[in-house]
Every structure is written in structure tokens, then in C-alpha cells.
Amino acid sequence: MDGKPGMTPAAPAGDALPRAAVVYLALASFASALSLRVTDAQLPRLAEELGVSLGDAAYIVTTFSIAYGASQLFFGPLGDRHGKYLVVAWACVACAVTASLCAVAPGYQMLLLGRLLAGATAGAIIPLSMAWLGDVVPYEQRQPVLARFLAGQILGLSSGMLVGGFASDFLNWRVPFIGIALLFAGIASVLLKINGRLPASARIARRSEGPMMRRILADFGYVLGRPWARVVLTTVFLEGAFVYGAFAFIASHLHRVLGMSLSSAGMVIMPFGLGGLLFAAGAKAIVPRLGEHGLALWGGLTLGAALLGISLAPSMWYALAGCFAAGVGFYMLHNTLQINATQMASDRRGAAVAAFASCFYLGQSVGVALAGAMVERAGTSLVILLGSAGVLAASFTFSLLRRARPEIPVTG
């Protein structure tokens, strides 16, 4: 790509991609993010109906994230070997099955198992979609394209809160899982058709010999051997832990502290997605002005201040503004980490982006588990405050390191 060493060439300009190729990847990421966040606003109701504490109910969130992160060790190399787009399509088929299992779970333990399997099957979708975009879009054009692709994920995260809260107040906690299963089934059928129409340059696969586990370990060892990759992976782990350790309890915080219904709390969180969409729409203009280190710094400052404001909000309106600002800040920071992930080991891009996603979601698991362990004793306000302080420290450190490294991080 433009002669830069260590870069994998993007698809030639003459190899036209079907217009729907990226659109349906964005829809798949919407469904994946919806599945991830749909239980957050339901936690108080799930705790009540399943006869467990709020902290125990939080494991319904944690198990999904653990499985999502751990499954990257399998899906990244699988996508490199068999084609990323094809693996995403079949993962959507599997997600339809696992969402159905959650819908029919008879109790707490079986719901935990269903969420574990759902996280494992959803693990392929967003990271392999990002890696595929890295294969077909040149680096210089990639950050705005990724930002637009992430509109699906952004809407899925905020819609998950709204759908979960609405179901808790007016329907049944099983209803969202039925809808998610049907959504995944429809998306999978289209993705499989599109895959057959992709040009050869967009179905890149890297064949390798030897036992699968040896290849997987070799791929991830190659990624972890690069110093810059270790910086990116550590930062996104901390981001996941601090941001989502706080975020998972925002709906519960608004319900407990401000006395809001769960559906209303879910609606208050919706502006998080709008803030993310605002960044996605303006990314083409914002990215060149701030640069990656500026995006990381100002994104972290905005996100940290927003979480602080939410924890201290005296009314719904302050929380609304805080959630909107949190969305802007989070996607400024996270999109910057993502663009680094797509190029930190370009000849093992599937494994590299899978490692990135794995660290992000394992960080979420750790953050939600620790927050769940302390929320009953310390309260939701302190949990959100700790998230604010942690994300400020992580983003500031990454910004300093990125500023000291002005070149494109392709060789570690």
C-alpha cells in the first residue's frame, strides 16, 4: 500500500465491492452490540425475578464478555485462514442459535450458560469486520471508514439499553432475546449471499501448515512480540475495565439514586449512541486536525468528565448531557485505539484485531466483576467515579506514548 514496508495492500480500485457489503457488516455489529448490552438495564429486574443479588445478576453481563474476549483466540486466526467475511456470516448463524437458548433458559444458571455461549459466538463479528476493512481500505482512508462502520455498533450499544429497560418494565426479559435471534438469522442469510459476490481481493485468506493450536499460538506470539502492539492491547484492556465497569451500572444508578424506571433509565443512556454518531459523522474533519494523540487525549478527558458528571447528576437532564458527552469521548478514544489495532501487525491482521477485541472484552469482564463485587457496599456513585479516574489515566498515558511515535505503527 503506497510502498510503505510491512503493509498489506488494500483491494485494488478496480475490484468493486458490493454496496451492501459494509452496510450488512454494520448491521451485524449492531446486533452483536445489542446482544452485549441488552442485559445491563435489566439487571435489577433479573435479580428480582431470578432470586439473586444485583452483584450476582451482573455475572450475566460478565460471562458474555469473558466468552467474547476468550473466543478471539480462535476466531482471529480462523478468519485469516478461511476468509474474514465468511467467518462473520457463519458466526451470525451461530448467534441466532445462542440467542434462542437465552430466550428459553429456565433459570439463572442456564441463562448464565446461554450468555456464555452467546458471547463466544458473537466474538467473531466486530473484530473480524474491522480486520476485513483493514484488508480492503488503505490506512490513510481507514479511520473515517471505521468510524462510519461503527455507527452500527454505537446504535446497538445504546439500543440494547433501551430495549432491555423497556422489556423489563412492560414485557418480559425473554422477549429481547427472541428479537435478537431473528435479527441475526436475517443478517446471516444476506452476508452469505454477499460473500459469494465479493472480488477475490476482498476474500483474502492466508494458508498455513501445521496443527491449529500451534498456528494460533504462533500468530498471537507474533503480535505480542511487537512493543507497540503491547501498548495498544494494554490500553484497550484498561479502557474496557474502567469504562464498562462504570457503564454497566449507570441504569441501576439512575434507578436507585434518581428513582427512575428502568425503561426511562435506558432512554437516558440513549444519547451515548448519539454522541458516538456525532463523532462518526465528523470524523473525516476531526481526525486530521487533532491527530491520533489529540483524539486519545481529548476523548479521554471528555469521557472522564462525563462519567464524573453522571455519578453526581442531581436530575435526569444532567445525566442525559453526561451520556451524550460520554459517547463523543468514548468513540474519540476507542476509534483511535482501533485504527492502531488494524495496523499494529498488518500481516497478521485477523489475529491482531482479535487480540485487540479480546483484551477489550476481557477488560470489560474484569471491570464489571470488580464493580459488581463492590457495588452493594460502596454504591453505584463510587463505582462510576472510579471508572472516570481510571479512563483519564489510561487515555493520558496512551496519548503521550502515541505523540512520541509519529510514524504509522506498522512494525512494532
C-alpha positions as CSV (number, residue, x, y, z in Angstrom):
1,M,0.0,0.0,0.0
2,D,1.8,3.1,-1.3
3,G,5.1,1.4,-0.8
4,K,5.2,1.5,2.9
5,P,7.0,-1.5,4.4
6,G,5.1,-4.0,6.4
7,M,1.7,-3.1,5.0
8,T,-0.8,-5.4,3.4
9,P,-2.1,-4.0,0.2
10,A,-5.8,-3.0,0.1
11,A,-8.1,-4.3,-2.5
12,P,-7.3,-2.8,-6.0
13,A,-9.5,0.1,-7.0
14,G,-10.9,-2.0,-9.9
15,D,-12.3,-4.7,-7.7
16,A,-15.6,-3.1,-6.8
17,L,-17.2,-4.2,-3.6
18,P,-21.0,-4.8,-3.4
19,R,-22.5,-1.7,-1.9
20,A,-24.3,-3.7,0.7
21,A,-21.0,-5.4,1.9
22,V,-20.1,-2.8,4.6
23,V,-23.8,-2.0,5.4
24,Y,-24.6,-5.5,6.4
25,L,-21.3,-5.8,8.4
26,A,-22.5,-2.7,10.3
27,L,-25.9,-4.4,10.9
28,A,-24.1,-7.5,12.2
29,S,-22.1,-5.2,14.6
30,F,-25.4,-3.6,15.6
31,A,-26.9,-7.0,16.5
32,S,-23.7,-8.0,18.3
33,A,-23.6,-4.8,20.4
34,L,-27.3,-5.1,21.1
35,S,-26.8,-8.6,22.4
36,L,-23.9,-7.4,24.6
37,R,-25.7,-4.5,26.3
38,V,-29.3,-5.8,26.4
39,T,-29.0,-7.2,29.9
40,D,-27.5,-4.0,31.5
41,A,-30.7,-2.2,32.1
42,Q,-32.4,-5.5,33.0
43,L,-30.1,-6.2,36.0
44,P,-32.4,-5.1,38.8
45,R,-35.4,-6.9,37.2
46,L,-33.3,-10.1,36.5
47,A,-32.1,-10.0,40.1
48,E,-35.6,-9.9,41.4
49,E,-37.1,-12.5,39.0
50,L,-34.2,-15.0,39.3
51,G,-33.9,-14.6,43.1
52,V,-30.2,-13.3,43.1
53,S,-28.4,-10.2,44.3
54,L,-27.6,-7.3,41.9
55,G,-24.0,-8.3,42.1
56,D,-24.8,-11.9,41.1
57,A,-27.0,-10.7,38.3
58,A,-24.0,-8.7,37.0
59,Y,-22.4,-12.0,36.1
60,I,-24.9,-12.3,33.3
61,V,-23.0,-9.4,31.8
62,T,-19.6,-10.7,32.8
63,T,-20.0,-14.2,31.3
64,F,-20.8,-12.8,27.9
65,S,-17.8,-10.5,27.9
66,I,-15.4,-13.3,29.2
67,A,-16.5,-15.6,26.4
68,Y,-16.5,-12.8,23.8
69,G,-12.9,-12.0,24.7
70,A,-11.6,-15.5,25.0
71,S,-13.1,-16.6,21.7
72,Q,-10.9,-14.2,19.9
73,L,-8.0,-16.6,20.3
74,F,-9.9,-18.9,17.9
75,F,-11.7,-16.5,15.6
76,G,-8.8,-14.3,14.6
77,P,-6.6,-17.0,13.1
78,L,-9.8,-18.7,11.7
79,G,-10.7,-15.6,9.8
80,D,-7.1,-15.2,8.5
81,R,-7.2,-18.8,7.3
82,H,-10.7,-19.1,5.8
83,G,-11.7,-15.6,5.0
84,K,-12.9,-13.0,7.4
85,Y,-16.2,-12.1,5.7
86,L,-17.3,-15.8,5.5
87,V,-16.5,-16.4,9.2
88,V,-18.5,-13.3,10.2
89,A,-21.5,-14.7,8.2
90,W,-21.4,-18.1,9.9
91,A,-20.9,-16.5,13.3
92,C,-24.2,-14.7,12.8
93,V,-25.9,-18.1,12.2
94,A,-24.4,-19.3,15.5
95,C,-25.5,-16.2,17.3
96,A,-29.1,-16.8,16.2
97,V,-29.0,-20.2,17.9
98,T,-27.4,-19.0,21.1
99,A,-29.8,-16.0,21.5
100,S,-32.6,-18.6,21.2
101,L,-31.0,-20.6,24.0
102,C,-31.0,-17.5,26.3
103,A,-34.7,-16.9,25.4
104,V,-35.8,-20.3,26.7
105,A,-33.4,-20.5,29.7
106,P,-35.4,-21.9,32.7
107,G,-33.4,-20.2,35.4
108,Y,-30.3,-18.2,36.5
109,Q,-27.7,-21.0,35.9
110,M,-29.0,-21.8,32.4
111,L,-29.2,-18.1,31.5
112,L,-25.5,-17.8,32.5
113,L,-24.7,-20.7,30.2
114,G,-26.7,-19.2,27.4
115,R,-24.9,-15.8,27.8
116,L,-21.6,-17.6,27.8
117,L,-22.3,-19.3,24.5
118,A,-23.8,-16.1,23.1
119,G,-20.6,-14.2,23.9
120,A,-18.5,-16.9,22.3
121,T,-20.4,-16.8,19.1
122,A,-20.6,-13.0,18.9
123,G,-16.9,-12.8,19.3
124,A,-16.1,-13.0,15.6
125,I,-18.3,-10.2,14.3
126,I,-16.9,-6.8,15.1
127,P,-13.2,-7.6,15.2
128,L,-13.2,-9.6,12.0
129,S,-15.3,-7.0,10.3
130,M,-12.7,-4.4,11.3
131,A,-9.9,-6.6,10.1
132,W,-11.6,-7.1,6.8
133,L,-12.0,-3.4,6.4
134,G,-8.2,-3.2,7.1
135,D,-7.7,-5.5,4.2
136,V,-9.7,-3.6,1.7
137,V,-9.3,0.1,2.8
138,P,-6.0,2.0,2.6
139,Y,-4.6,3.1,6.0
140,E,-4.9,6.8,5.1
141,Q,-8.6,6.4,4.5
142,R,-9.3,3.9,7.2
143,Q,-10.2,5.9,10.3
144,P,-13.2,7.7,8.9
145,V,-14.4,4.5,7.2
146,L,-14.1,2.6,10.5
147,A,-15.9,5.4,12.3
148,R,-18.8,5.1,9.9
149,F,-18.9,1.3,10.2
150,L,-19.0,1.7,13.9
151,A,-22.3,3.5,13.6
152,G,-23.9,0.1,13.8
153,Q,-22.0,-0.8,17.0
154,I,-22.9,2.6,18.5
155,L,-26.6,2.2,17.8
156,G,-26.5,-1.3,19.1
157,L,-25.0,-0.4,22.4
158,S,-27.5,2.4,23.1
159,S,-30.4,0.4,21.7
160,G,-29.5,-2.5,23.9
161,M,-30.0,-0.4,27.0
162,L,-33.4,0.9,25.7
163,V,-34.7,-2.5,24.6
164,G,-33.6,-4.1,27.9
165,G,-35.2,-1.4,30.0
166,F,-38.4,-1.4,28.1
167,A,-38.7,-5.2,28.2
168,S,-38.1,-5.1,32.0
169,D,-40.9,-2.6,32.6
170,F,-43.5,-3.6,30.1
171,L,-42.7,-7.0,28.6
172,N,-40.6,-9.9,29.7
173,W,-36.8,-10.3,29.9
174,R,-37.0,-13.2,27.4
175,V,-38.6,-11.1,24.6
176,P,-35.4,-9.2,23.5
177,F,-33.5,-12.5,23.0
178,I,-36.2,-13.7,20.6
179,G,-35.9,-10.5,18.6
180,I,-32.1,-10.8,18.6
181,A,-32.2,-14.3,17.3
182,L,-34.5,-13.3,14.4
183,L,-32.3,-10.3,13.6
184,F,-29.1,-12.5,13.5
185,A,-30.8,-15.0,11.2
186,G,-31.8,-12.4,8.7
187,I,-28.4,-10.8,8.6
188,A,-26.6,-14.1,8.2
189,S,-28.6,-15.0,5.2
190,V,-27.7,-11.8,3.4
191,L,-24.0,-11.9,4.4
192,L,-23.6,-15.4,3.0
193,K,-25.1,-14.2,-0.3
194,I,-22.8,-11.2,-0.4
195,N,-19.7,-13.3,0.4
196,G,-20.3,-15.2,-2.9
197,R,-20.2,-11.9,-4.8
198,L,-17.0,-10.4,-3.3
199,P,-14.0,-10.0,-5.5
200,A,-11.0,-12.3,-4.8
201,S,-9.0,-9.4,-3.3
202,A,-11.7,-9.0,-0.6
203,R,-11.7,-12.7,0.3
204,I,-8.1,-12.8,1.5
205,A,-7.1,-16.0,3.2
206,R,-3.6,-17.0,4.5
207,R,-2.9,-20.7,4.3
208,S,-0.5,-22.2,6.8
209,E,0.7,-25.6,7.7
210,G,0.8,-27.5,11.0
211,P,-1.5,-28.1,13.9
212,M,-4.2,-25.5,14.5
213,M,-3.1,-24.7,18.1
214,R,0.5,-24.2,17.1
215,R,-0.6,-21.8,14.3
216,I,-2.8,-19.9,16.7
217,L,-0.1,-19.6,19.3
218,A,2.4,-18.6,16.6
219,D,0.0,-15.8,15.3
220,F,-0.6,-14.3,18.7
221,G,3.0,-14.7,19.7
222,Y,3.9,-12.7,16.6
223,V,1.5,-9.9,17.6
224,L,2.6,-9.8,21.2
225,G,6.2,-9.7,20.1
226,R,5.7,-6.1,18.9
227,P,6.2,-3.4,21.5
228,W,3.6,-1.0,20.1
229,A,1.0,-3.8,20.0
230,R,1.6,-4.4,23.7
231,V,0.9,-0.7,24.4
232,V,-2.3,-0.8,22.4
233,L,-3.5,-4.0,23.9
234,T,-2.8,-2.9,27.5
235,T,-4.6,0.4,26.9
236,V,-7.7,-1.1,25.5
237,F,-7.9,-3.6,28.3
238,L,-7.8,-0.7,30.8
239,E,-10.3,1.2,28.8
240,G,-12.7,-1.8,28.8
241,A,-12.3,-2.3,32.5
242,F,-12.8,1.3,33.6
243,V,-15.5,2.4,31.1
244,Y,-17.7,-0.6,31.2
245,G,-17.2,-1.3,34.9
246,A,-18.9,2.0,35.3
247,F,-21.3,1.9,32.3
248,A,-22.9,-1.4,33.2
249,F,-24.3,0.2,36.4
250,I,-25.5,3.6,35.0
251,A,-29.0,2.3,34.5
252,S,-29.0,0.8,38.0
253,H,-27.6,4.1,39.4
254,L,-30.4,6.2,37.8
255,H,-33.0,3.7,39.0
256,R,-31.7,3.7,42.6
257,V,-30.5,7.2,43.1
258,L,-32.9,9.2,41.0
259,G,-35.8,6.8,41.3
260,M,-36.2,6.5,37.5
261,S,-38.0,3.5,36.0
262,L,-35.7,1.1,34.1
263,S,-37.2,2.0,30.7
264,S,-36.6,5.7,31.4
265,A,-33.1,5.0,32.6
266,G,-32.5,3.1,29.3
267,M,-33.8,6.1,27.4
268,V,-31.4,8.5,29.3
269,I,-28.5,6.3,28.2
270,M,-29.5,6.5,24.5
271,P,-27.7,9.8,23.9
272,F,-24.4,7.9,24.4
273,G,-25.1,6.5,20.9
274,L,-26.0,9.9,19.5
275,G,-22.6,11.2,20.8
276,G,-20.9,8.4,19.1
277,L,-22.8,9.1,15.8
278,L,-21.8,12.8,16.0
279,F,-18.1,11.7,16.2
280,A,-18.6,9.3,13.3
281,A,-20.2,11.9,11.1
282,G,-17.4,14.4,11.8
283,A,-14.5,12.0,11.9
284,K,-13.3,13.0,8.4
285,A,-12.8,16.6,9.5
286,I,-11.8,16.0,13.2
287,V,-9.1,13.3,12.7
288,P,-6.6,15.4,10.6
289,R,-7.0,18.3,13.0
290,L,-6.4,16.6,16.3
291,G,-4.2,13.6,15.2
292,E,-4.3,10.3,16.9
293,H,-2.6,11.5,20.1
294,G,-5.1,14.5,20.3
295,L,-8.1,12.3,19.8
296,A,-6.9,10.0,22.6
297,L,-6.3,12.8,25.0
298,W,-9.5,14.9,24.4
299,G,-11.6,11.7,24.1
300,G,-10.4,10.5,27.5
301,L,-10.9,13.9,29.1
302,T,-14.4,14.2,27.7
303,L,-15.3,10.7,28.7
304,G,-13.8,11.0,32.2
305,A,-15.6,14.3,32.8
306,A,-18.9,12.8,31.5
307,L,-18.7,9.8,33.9
308,L,-17.9,12.2,36.8
309,G,-21.0,14.3,35.9
310,I,-23.2,11.2,35.7
311,S,-22.1,10.0,39.1
312,L,-23.0,13.3,40.7
313,A,-26.1,14.2,38.5
314,P,-28.9,15.7,40.6
315,S,-31.5,15.1,37.9
316,M,-32.3,13.3,34.7
317,W,-31.2,16.2,32.5
318,Y,-27.6,16.3,33.8
319,A,-27.4,12.5,33.2
320,L,-28.7,13.0,29.7
321,A,-26.0,15.5,28.9
322,G,-23.4,13.3,30.6
323,C,-24.3,10.2,28.5
324,F,-24.1,12.3,25.3
325,A,-20.7,13.6,26.2
326,A,-19.6,10.1,27.2
327,G,-20.5,8.8,23.7
328,V,-18.4,11.5,22.0
329,G,-15.4,10.9,24.3
330,F,-15.5,7.2,24.2
331,Y,-15.6,6.9,20.4
332,M,-12.8,9.5,20.0
333,L,-10.6,7.4,22.2
334,H,-11.8,3.9,21.1
335,N,-11.7,4.6,17.4
336,T,-8.1,5.8,17.8
337,L,-7.2,2.6,19.5
338,Q,-9.0,0.6,16.8
339,I,-7.1,2.3,13.9
340,N,-3.8,1.4,15.7
341,A,-5.0,-2.2,16.1
342,T,-5.7,-2.6,12.4
343,Q,-2.1,-1.8,11.6
344,M,0.0,-2.9,14.5
345,A,0.7,-6.3,12.8
346,S,-0.6,-5.9,9.3
347,D,0.5,-9.3,8.0
348,R,-1.4,-11.0,10.9
349,R,-4.3,-8.5,10.9
350,G,-7.0,-11.0,11.8
351,A,-5.0,-12.2,14.8
352,A,-4.0,-8.6,15.7
353,V,-7.6,-7.2,15.7
354,A,-8.8,-10.3,17.5
355,A,-6.2,-9.8,20.2
356,F,-7.4,-6.2,20.5
357,A,-11.0,-7.2,20.9
358,S,-10.1,-10.0,23.3
359,C,-8.3,-7.5,25.6
360,F,-11.1,-5.0,25.3
361,Y,-13.8,-7.5,26.4
362,L,-11.7,-9.3,28.9
363,G,-11.1,-5.9,30.4
364,Q,-14.9,-5.4,30.5
365,S,-15.3,-8.7,32.3
366,V,-12.7,-7.7,34.9
367,G,-14.2,-4.3,35.3
368,V,-17.8,-5.4,35.6
369,A,-16.9,-8.2,38.0
370,L,-14.9,-5.9,40.3
371,A,-17.7,-3.3,40.2
372,G,-20.3,-5.9,40.8
373,A,-18.3,-7.1,43.9
374,M,-18.2,-3.6,45.4
375,V,-21.5,-2.0,44.3
376,E,-23.6,-3.3,47.1
377,R,-21.1,-2.0,49.7
378,A,-19.8,1.1,48.0
379,G,-22.8,2.2,45.9
380,T,-23.1,3.0,42.3
381,S,-21.8,6.6,42.5
382,L,-18.4,5.4,43.7
383,V,-18.2,2.7,41.0
384,I,-18.8,5.3,38.3
385,L,-16.3,7.7,39.9
386,L,-13.6,5.1,39.8
387,G,-14.3,4.5,36.1
388,S,-13.9,8.2,35.5
389,A,-10.5,8.3,37.2
390,G,-9.2,5.2,35.5
391,V,-10.1,6.2,32.0
392,L,-8.5,9.6,32.4
393,A,-5.2,7.9,33.5
394,A,-5.2,5.3,30.6
395,S,-6.0,7.8,27.9
396,F,-3.5,10.4,29.0
397,T,-0.7,7.8,29.1
398,F,-1.6,6.5,25.6
399,S,-1.7,10.0,24.2
400,L,1.8,10.7,25.5
401,L,3.1,7.4,24.0
402,R,1.4,8.0,20.7
403,R,2.7,11.5,20.4
404,A,6.2,10.2,20.8
405,R,5.6,7.8,17.9
406,P,4.5,9.9,15.0
407,E,5.0,7.3,12.3
408,I,2.3,4.8,11.3
409,P,2.7,1.9,13.8
410,V,3.3,-1.0,11.4
411,T,6.5,-2.6,12.5
412,G,6.1,-2.6,16.3
